Amino acid sequence: MSKKKSKFKLHIKRLEPVRDRFMFTDNRHPEKGILSAVLGCISVTTYILAVVFTYNNGGQALMQYAAAAFVAAIFSIAGLVLGIMSRFEKDIFKLFPNIGIILNSLAVIFVVFLIVLNFL
């Protein structure tokens, strides 16, 4: 006798371990890396706002904008140091340290660019 193949098949899944779908790890997000990313966001946002407000003021930077940019420069240097320090930690996720290093590096490069433009 030949078996007829049915169009309808009943699929019953076995209970499989959950380990196949999830990756269990001891890695964590480092606090220094998160703080570095936050400081980088604050620095970049402060520089963008200072430039926009200075542009809206006809190119004349007020003392408040310069003070905010100075504080942002301190934040960006501190964030860059924290990002580099957290990158050397063991068993961490590297997302936030990398974001912090990139944002703070952009902020430091922007400060150097503004200083060079001042002397030209």
Backbone as a ProteinNet text record, in pm:
[ID]
protein_1_A
[PRIMARY]
MSKKKSKFKLHIKRLEPVRDRFMFTDNRHPEKGILSAVLGCISVTTYILAVVFTYNNGGQALMQYAAAAFVAAIFSIAGLVLGIMSRFEKDIFKLFPNIGIILNSLAVIFVVFLIVLNFL
[TERTIARY]
82.2	0	86.7	43.9	116.7	49.4	135.3	81.3	52.4	-61.2	-96.5	-43.4	11.9	60.6	-52.8	-72.9	-180.3	-129	-218	-181.6	-167.8	-239.1	-237.7	-148.1	-50.8	39.7	26.8	37.4	29.5	172	214.6	349.4	339.6	401.1	405.7	549.6	566.8	702	736.8	857.3	905.6	947.2	947.3	996.8	1148.8	1201.5	1345.5	1399.6	1523.2	1579.6	1578.5	1561.7	1553	1689.6	1793.9	1929.4	1954.1	1877.3	1896.6	1855	1764	1711.2	1772.3	1827.4	1883.1	2029.9	2103.6	2244.6	2263.4	2306.2	2330.4	2476.6	2497.2	2632.8	2643.4	2764.3	2790	2828.6	2826	2863.2	2760	2805.6	2717.6	2753.8	2666.2	2695.6	2767.8	2889.3	2965.5	2908.4	2909.1	2856.9	2938.7	3069.9	3155.5	3125.2	3096.1	3062.7	2930.7	2831.8	2702.6	2719.8	2796.3	2821	2897.2	2988.3	3062.6	2969.3	2877.7	2782.6	2690.6	2646.7	2560	2634.8	2758.4	2838.2	2865.3	2885	2904.6	2780.1	2663.6	2537.4	2518.1	2547.4	2532.9	2629.1	2752.9	2852.9	2815.9	2781.2	2747.8	2623.5	2522.8	2400.5	2429.9	2515.6	2551.2	2622.3	2715.1	2786	2692.1	2603.8	2508.1	2419.2	2368.2	2282.1	2358.7	2483.2	2562.7	2585.9	2614.5	2635.9	2505.9	2395.5	2266.8	2226.2	2240.8	2203.1	2295.3	2423.8	2516.1	2481.4	2444.2	2403.6	2277.7	2183	2059.5	2083.6	2192.8	2226.6	2313.2	2320.8	2397.5	2546.2	2587.8	2729.3	2800.2	2729.7	2789.1	2757.5	2861.2	2842.3	2832	2729.8	2714.3	2802.5	2823.5	2908.4	2848.5	2716.3	2651.4	2684	2690	2720.9	2864.6	2954.3	3094.9	3112.3	3040.3	3048.8	2993.7	2882.7	2825.3	2921.1	2985.8	3080.9	3203.5	3245.9	3359.1	3325.3	3206.7	3162.7	3148.5	3097.6	3084.5	3221.5	3323	3458.3	3512	3485.3	3527.1	3452.5	3321.3	3242.7	3295.6	3331.4	3375.6	3511	3600.1	3729	3709	3624.3	3595.4	3526.1	3433.6	3364.5	3456.6	3551.8	3648.4	3736	3779.9	3861.4	3780.3	3654.6	3569.6	3542.6	3521.3	3497	3616.6	3735.1	3856.6	3880.4	3856.6	3873.3	3776.2	3652	3553.6	3577.8	3644.3	3673.8	3773.3	3857	3956.3	3902.6	3776.6	3719.2	3693	3687.4	3664.4	3516.4	3471.3	3335.1	3229	3239.1	3141.1	3089.4	2973.9	2927	2994.7	3037.2	3117.2	3036.1	2903.5	2819.6	2834.5	2807.7	2811.5	2951.5	3056.7	3190.1	3225.2	3187	3215.3	3137.7	3009.8	2929.7	2989.3	3028.9	3088.4	3219	3303.6	3431.4	3408.2	3315.9	3289.1	3232.3	3130.1	3067.6	3164.6	3237.9	3331.5	3448.6	3490.8	3596.9	3548.6	3424.8	3367.8	3361.8	3324.8	3316.6	3454.8	3555.5	3691.4	3743.5	3718.8	3761.5	3692.6	3565.4	3493.7	3554	3593.8	3657.2	3790	3868.4	3996.1	3971.7	3869.7	3834.1	3796.4	3718.1	3680.7	3801.7	3894.1	4014.5	4101.2	4114.8	4194.1	4128.8	3994.2	3924.3	3942.8	3958.8	3977.3	4108.6	4211.5	4342.6	4361	4267.5	4279.5	4227.6
-117.6	0	124.1	217	343.2	441.1	520	620.7	746.9	802.3	928.8	1042.3	1139.4	1255.9	1355	1395.8	1491	1632.8	1719.6	1860.6	1928.5	1879.1	1939.7	1858.7	1927.2	1859.9	1923.3	1844.4	1891.1	1900.3	2021.1	2041.7	2061.3	1973.5	1985.5	2015.9	2129.3	2168.9	2103.9	2061	2009.1	2126.2	2104.3	2207.2	2205.3	2311.3	2321.1	2420	2404.9	2500.5	2642.4	2736.3	2876.8	2928.8	2860.9	2906.1	2925	2857.4	2871.7	3008.9	3072.6	3200	3321.3	3304.6	3416.3	3390.6	3499.3	3488	3532.5	3441.9	3475.1	3515.1	3628.6	3679.6	3755.4	3770.9	3847.7	3991.1	4027.3	4163.7	4262.4	4383.3	4489.2	4619.4	4716.8	4850.4	4926.6	4974.4	5041.5	5180.3	5214.7	5345	5459.6	5441.2	5545.7	5566.7	5460.1	5470.7	5542.5	5512.9	5580.8	5728.7	5760.2	5900.1	5971.2	5902.7	5960.2	5994.2	5903.7	5929	6045.9	6054.5	6165.6	6298.4	6300	6423	6462.7	6365	6393.8	6454.6	6400.2	6457.4	6600.3	6623.6	6758.6	6854.5	6812.5	6899.2	6934.1	6833.4	6857.5	6944.4	6917.9	6999.4	7143.5	7162.1	7297.6	7373.8	7308.3	7375.6	7411.2	7321	7349.8	7467.1	7466.9	7577.3	7709.2	7705.5	7828.8	7886.9	7799.5	7847.3	7902.3	7834.4	7879.6	8013	8025.6	8151.2	8266	8235.7	8338.8	8382.8	8289.3	8321.9	8408.4	8372.6	8451.3	8590	8606.7	8735.7	8818.7	8780.6	8858	8830.9	8719.1	8684.9	8733.9	8800.8	8850.2	8752.7	8685.5	8588.4	8661.7	8630.8	8688.3	8612.7	8673.7	8612	8480.7	8470.3	8347.1	8229.6	8257.2	8151.6	8105	8199	8163.7	8082.8	8121.7	8047.3	7905.9	7893.4	7760.5	7675.3	7735.1	7661.7	7619.5	7705	7670.1	7551.6	7553.7	7441.5	7314.7	7329.6	7214.3	7158.3	7245.4	7197.3	7114.1	7158.5	7081	6947.6	6951.4	6827.8	6731.6	6784.7	6696.5	6633.2	6705.9	6647.3	6541.5	6571.6	6473	6350.5	6372.3	6260.3	6175.9	6239.3	6165.1	6077.5	6132	6053.8	5937.7	5963.4	5856.8	5748.5	5789.7	5693.1	5603.8	5661.9	5583.3	5490.8	5541.6	5457.5	5339.9	5364.5	5256.4	5156.3	5198.6	5107.7	4999.6	5028.3	4932.6	4835.6	4851.1	4758.4	4623.7	4520.4	4384.5	4349.5	4260.7	4206.7	4315.9	4403.6	4511.6	4511.6	4573.7	4607.7	4737.8	4750	4865.1	4974	4963.6	5060.4	5200.4	5216.5	5349.3	5409.3	5332.4	5392.9	5441.4	5365	5407.8	5533.8	5539.1	5659.4	5778.8	5758.7	5867.4	5916.8	5824.5	5863.9	5940.7	5894.8	5962.1	6101.7	6113.8	6245.1	6343.1	6297	6387.6	6424.6	6333.1	6367.2	6472.7	6457.5	6559.6	6695.6	6696.7	6822.7	6885.5	6805.9	6859.1	6910.4	6836.1	6881	7012	7026.3	7149.8	7267.9	7246.4	7353.4	7392.9	7294.7	7324.3	7399.6	7358.5	7426.4	7572.5	7597.7	7735.9	7818.7	7758.9	7831.2	7863.2	7768.9	7793.7	7901	7898.6	8002.9	8141	8145.7	8274.1	8339	8260.4	8314.4	8342.1	8299.3	8323.9	8459.8
0	0	0	-71.5	-74.9	19.8	81.6	173.5	95.6	120.6	56.8	142.5	76.7	149.4	162.3	280.7	307.7	288.4	246.9	231.9	366.9	461.5	594.3	685.7	741.3	832.9	970.2	1066.8	1203.8	1258.1	1288.9	1341.4	1491.8	1562.8	1708.2	1745.2	1812.1	1852.3	1984.8	1990	2117	2203.9	2330.7	2421.8	2415.4	2360.7	2346.3	2448.3	2482.3	2578.1	2522.1	2609.8	2571.7	2530.1	2566.5	2535.6	2386.6	2304.2	2160.7	2110.5	2179.9	2133.1	2202.4	2317.4	2392.9	2420.2	2425.8	2457.3	2601.8	2684.3	2823.5	2839.1	2904	2919.2	3050.6	3096	3217.2	3184	3056.5	3018.2	3071.5	3091.3	3143.1	3073.2	3085.7	3034.8	3145.6	3119.8	3225	3254.5	3383.1	3424.9	3367.8	3360.6	3303.7	3155.6	3085.3	2943.8	2921.4	3005.4	2995.3	3026.6	3131.9	3167.1	3055.5	2992.9	2881.1	2765	2734.5	2625.8	2659.7	2784	2826	2818.5	2865.8	2858.6	2713.5	2627.8	2485.8	2423.1	2457.3	2406.1	2454.8	2581.5	2637.3	2567.7	2546.9	2484.7	2341.1	2262.7	2122.3	2111.4	2194	2192.4	2232.1	2331.7	2375.5	2265.4	2196.4	2087.1	1973	1938.6	1830.4	1867.4	1989.9	2033	2040.6	2086.6	2093.9	1954.6	1857.5	1721.2	1661.6	1684.3	1630.2	1692.5	1824.3	1890.2	1849.9	1829.6	1783.1	1641.3	1558.1	1421	1422.1	1507.8	1517.5	1575.6	1649.2	1708.4	1614.2	1491.1	1393.2	1397.4	1450.7	1455.7	1579.5	1667.8	1792	1905	1954.3	2062.3	2195.2	2270	2403.2	2502.4	2617.8	2720.3	2769.9	2772	2817.2	2723.8	2594.4	2498.4	2514.1	2538.5	2558.1	2686.7	2791.8	2918.1	2901.5	2828.4	2803.9	2720.2	2622.5	2539.8	2621.2	2714.7	2800.1	2890.5	2950.3	3033.9	2948.8	2827.1	2737.4	2700.4	2688.3	2659.5	2776	2896.5	3014	3017.8	2989.7	2986.2	2879.9	2763.6	2655.7	2686.2	2750.9	2788.5	2896.4	2995.3	3099.6	3041	2948.4	2885.2	2800.3	2733.6	2653.7	2742.5	2854.8	2949	3005.5	3044.7	3098.1	2993.7	2869.1	2762.8	2738.6	2740	2719.6	2838.9	2960.1	3078.6	3078.2	3039	3040.9	2928.7	2823.9	2712.7	2753.6	2853.2	2899.4	3003.6	3046.8	3143.4	3077.2	3157.5	3107	3116.9	3030.7	3030.3	3025.9	2927.6	2912.1	2769.2	2753.3	2620	2582.3	2458.9	2419.2	2349.3	2351.9	2281.5	2339.9	2468.2	2527.9	2533.7	2565.6	2557.7	2417	2314.5	2177.2	2140.7	2177.2	2150.2	2222.9	2349.1	2426.1	2366.9	2324	2264.1	2134.5	2052.5	1924.7	1947.1	2032.7	2054.8	2119.4	2218.7	2286.3	2196.4	2110.7	2015	1916.3	1869.8	1781.1	1849.8	1977.2	2051.2	2067.8	2099.5	2115.1	1981.2	1873.8	1740.6	1704	1741.5	1712.4	1788.3	1913	1991	1927.2	1887.6	1822.4	1691.9	1617.8	1492.6	1518	1623.7	1655.6	1697.7	1771.3	1812.5	1692.8	1600.5	1478.1	1394.5	1382.8	1307.4	1368.1	1498.7	1566.5	1525.8	1499.8	1465.4	1316.5	1234.5	1090.9	1051.4
[MASK]
++++++++++++++++++++++++++++++++++++++++++++++++++++++++++++++++++++++++++++++++++++++++++++++++++++++++++++++++++++++++

